[in-house]
Amino acid sequence: MPLPYSRKLLGLALGVVLASNVFAHGAPSRAPASSQEVGVSPWGPDDEIGRLNLITPESRAAVMSRVAGDKVYDLATEYYVGMPSWQDAGDPRYQFWMTHTPRGTEVDDPMGVGKDMNATRSYTGTAFSMYSHTGTHIDALNHFGIHGKIWNGFRADEHLGDRGWKRTGIEKFPPLVARGVLIDVAALKGVDMLPDSYRITRQDLKAALARQKTELRQGDIVLIRTGRMKLYHDPAAYMAQPPGMGLEAARYLVEEGGAMILGADNLSFETFPSEVADDYVPLHTYLLAQQGVPIIELAALDELSRDKVYEFAFIGGPLKIRGGDAAPLRPVAMPLR
């Protein structure tokens, strides 16, 4: 039987399991120790949204003025019982249950309106619960930090209470309206899906952009396609040793490409084992804690790939969960003229 994913992740993070990479030349090397300081915002000491400050009335108007309007792509996944999630790391599964059914309401009469009324007005109600990083979602900047501090130096012992973060909660995010860019690495490699544990490189991204004839601009929402969404309805396979981004690839998108948000169609965004000796999730640390770049995971990108839509208006927004470190996201993509 395969190891539960949490044990796989731990082994990978410690370097116990060596990942195979059919496109790499030799085994991946481990980088030096990471920087141990969180990022200080150029938008001032009270900034809680990082690079989302790049969204302005002018930037929104510019992208919306180019929307074709004849096609809309839904980039969100469905939520279903048994879906991929982090339960092997101790987090709750997605759960869904009925709170009211037509027959049950007739029997229980919860509103006190009588059998005849309940038989006439059929009542259905449901409830659900889940870990915040389930399904298509976006990470807030408080999701990962360094030595108890998060983006812009906010400290957990000062700003984190029993009801969530007082700073940088996901409810602070504005509506996300920006130019979106798909980088289709799976298509570059000529495969439906990148192999397990494949680490996407800076060179992969540059080659894919050149193939697509796509240029990056400051303030883009950049989404990376690995093809992993093909396994979404096979949770064990989807979760096991996913391909993902390498650290230098992320640095390229942020520091040279000017990306505002990064995302992908996998659940971990990065892959394992870590490239950094003292950080098991170096991309989350670099992006969230040091650069103020939110991360989108489980974006459904196969339709964009099929239609070769590489540039679009990205429109969406997370649920406004006060103090949250992530929230479900329902993004859409509208091609640009």
Secondary structure, 3 states (H helix, E strand, C coil): CCCCHHHHHHHHHCCCCCCCCCCCCCCCCCECCCCCCCCCCCCCCCCCCHHHHHCCHHHHHHHHCCECCCCCEECCCCCCCCCCCCHHHCCCCCEEEEEECHHHHHHHCCCCCCHHHHHHCCCCEEEEECCCCCCCEEECCCCCCECCECHHHCEHHHHEECCEECCCCHHHCCCEEEEEEEEEHHHHHCCCCCCCCCEECHHHHHHHHHHHCCCCCCCCEEEEECCHHHHCCCHHHHHCCCCEECHHHHHHHHHHCCCCEEEECCCCCECCCCCECCECCHHHHHHHHHHCCCEEECCCCHHHHHCCCCEEEEEECECCCCCCCEEEECCEEEEEC
